[in-house]
Amino acid sequence: MPIPLDAAPIRTGLLRDTVHDRLRDAIVDGTLAPGEVVRDTELATWLGVSRTPVREALLRLGETGLVRAAPGRSTVVAEIDLGEVRAAHAVVASMHRLAVGEAVSRLTSADLDRMRTANERFAAAIDDRDTAAALSADDDFHAVAVDASGNRALATVLDQFSPVVRRLERRRFASHAGAESVGLHDRLVDACAAGDADAAAEVAFQTWQNLAALIPESPESPESDTTTPQEIA
């Protein structure tokens, strides 16, 4: 298995979660490709950790559906299953609508400023066609409402299912849709600032629901798409 040559050091206090997040992100961004065999010894060497947190991370990733393993067989990065993506997308869209609905009354002016700043970064990344920067800004934008909602169950569900959706998003980029998301983000901030929880929740749902068009109806592999990856909510 090809392992990247460089890796930032991991703080031991956050070892378990950090190892999981590193491996999850490597699967989502394609560093670890669908169908690739992953070995705990090689991953541990790459990350500079023992095999134990790697094994724990692989178990968690198996529960999410990002890796597959069978007794006596190798663990492999899961192929993108369109049925699972559709199911995960429906959950993610609904959870973000719920998060915004619960967060509106709790959002502070500082929270709204964070959302505006994140959307400015998002718009700049879309213009630059910088997928990684756009993803980061998009995540930061939506995280404000999730954090403000204070709903740990909701955050846990999103943490589990969002990566399943992101894998396909990264492979199917359309700049016009990204630009449309900038406007939806603006509408969402305006509704939050106005204290209109119902309107804000519906805009949030629409923002994520627009991604449904990315999910092919046919079982053709999304890897066959040669466009720059990423459709962003």
N, C-alpha and C positions, 0 to 999 in steps of 0.2 A: 504493500500500500504506500503510495507516495505521501510523505509527511512533510509539511512546510518546514523550512530550515530555521525560521525564527518564531519566537513566542515570547510575549511579555511575561514577567514573573507573576506568580499567583500568591496572594496573601494567604497564609495558612489559616487565619481566622475565618475566612470565607471559602475554604477549599472546596467543600462538597458542592456548594451552589455555583462557584466559579467554574469548576471543571464541567459541570453540567451545561452551564451557559456557553462556554467555549465550544463544546462539542455540538450543542444545538445550533449555534450560529454557523459553525463550519458546514453543517448539513444544509441549513437554509440557504447559505450563499453559494453552495456548490463546491466548496473546497473538498468536502467529502461527498462524492457523487453517488447518485442512485445506483444500487447494485454493488457498490464497492464493499469489499470485506474490511471490517474494522477489528483490529486486535488490541486487546487492552495493554499488552506490553509495548506496542509501538506508540499508542496514544499516550501512555504514561511517560515514555521517553520524550515525546514531542512537547508535552506540557510541563515536564520536569517534576512529576509527582509520582507517588506510589500507585500500584495497580488498584488499590482498594477504592479510592474515590472515582476512578475511571469506571470500574465495574458498577458502582452505585449509579453513576450517571447513565451508563448504558441501560440499566434496568429502568430508570425513569424515562429515558428516551423510547424504550420499548413500549411503555405504557401509553406514551403519546402517539406512538405509531411511526416514529421517525426512523427506528431501526427494527429489524426483524431477527429473531433468533429461535433456534430449535434445539432441543437436547442433543448433544453430540455433534452439532453442526456449527459452522461459523456464524458470527453475527455480521449482518450486512446492513448497509444503509437502505432503507425501504424505497422502493419505486414510488412515484407519485400516483396515488390512487384517487381518481377523480370523484368517486363516490364519497370517499372520506373527506376530500377537499370541500365538496358541496355541503356535507353535513357540518364540517367545522366552520365553514363560512357563515352558515345560518346561525350558528351559536354565537360566533364573534360579533356579527352585526347586531344581534339582539342584546348581547351583553353591553355593547357600547351605547346603545339606546338607553338601557337601564342605568348605566353609569352616569350619563349626562343628566338624565332625569333626576337622579338622586343628588347630583353634585351642584346643580344650579344655585340652590339656596345657600350653599356653603362656599362658593367661589369668592375669593377676595379680589381686590383690584390687582394685587400682585400676581394672582393666578391668571387673570385675564391678560396681563402683560406678558406672562410666560407663553400663553397660547399665541398671542400676536407675534412675539419674537420667533417662536418656532415656525409659524406659518411664513414669516418673511424668509427664514432660512430654507424652508421647503420650496418656496417659489423660486428662490435663487438657484437651488439645486436642480429644479425642473428645467430652468432656462439653460443651465450648464450641462444638462443630461448626465448629472452625477448621481448614479443610482444609490450608492452607499450613503451619501450626504442626505439625499431625499428621504431614504428610509429612516435614518436617524432623526431627522427633523419631524417626520410624520409620527414616529413613535413618541417623541417628546411632546408633540401637540396633543395627542390623544391620552397620554399618560396623566395630563393635568386633571382631567375630569375623573379618571379612574382613581387617582390618589385622593382627590377631594371627596369622592363618594364615601370613602371609609368602609367600603364593602369588601371585606377580605375574601369572601366566597367568590364574588364576581371576579376579583383580581386573579384568584387561583384558576378559575375556568379559562380566563383569557390567556394566562401564562401557559396553559396546557394546549389550547387549540390554535392560538395565533400563529405559531411556527408552521403548522400544517398549511395554513392559507398562504403564508409568506413564501413558501417554497415555489408555489405556482406563480405568485405575483412577480417574483424576480425574473421569471422567464418570459414574461409577456408585457412588454413596456409599450405604452402609447402616450406620446407627449400631450396630445390634445386632452386626454382623460386626466392626466396629471394636472394640467392647467385648470380643468374644471374643478378638481379637488381644492385648488387654492381658493376659488370663489366659494365653495361650500364651507370651507374652514372659516372664511370671513363671516358668512351667514351664521355659522354656529356661534362664533364669538359674540356677534351682535345680539343673538337671541339670549345668550347667557348673560350678557351685560344688562339686557332689559329685564332679566328675571323671569323670562317666559320658559318655564321648564318643559312644557309640552312641545312648543315649537323647536326648542333646542334639541330635544330627544329625537324628534322626527328628522331634523337635518342630520344629526349624527347617524341615524339609521340609513338615511338616503346615501350618505357618504360611503358607508360600507357596503350597502346593497348594490351600488354601482359596480362593485367588483364581480358580481355574479356573471356579468358578460364575459369575464376572462376565463370562465370554466368551460372547456369544450364539452359539447354533448357527446362527441365520439370518443372512443378509448385511445385515440392517437396520442402518442407520447408528446408532452409539451417540449421535450428536448429537441424535437424536429423544427421548432420555431426558431428562425434565425434572427429575429429582431432583438434589439437591445432589451435585456430583461427589466421588467418592473412596471407594474401598474400600482399606483399608490393611493391609499384612501385619504 
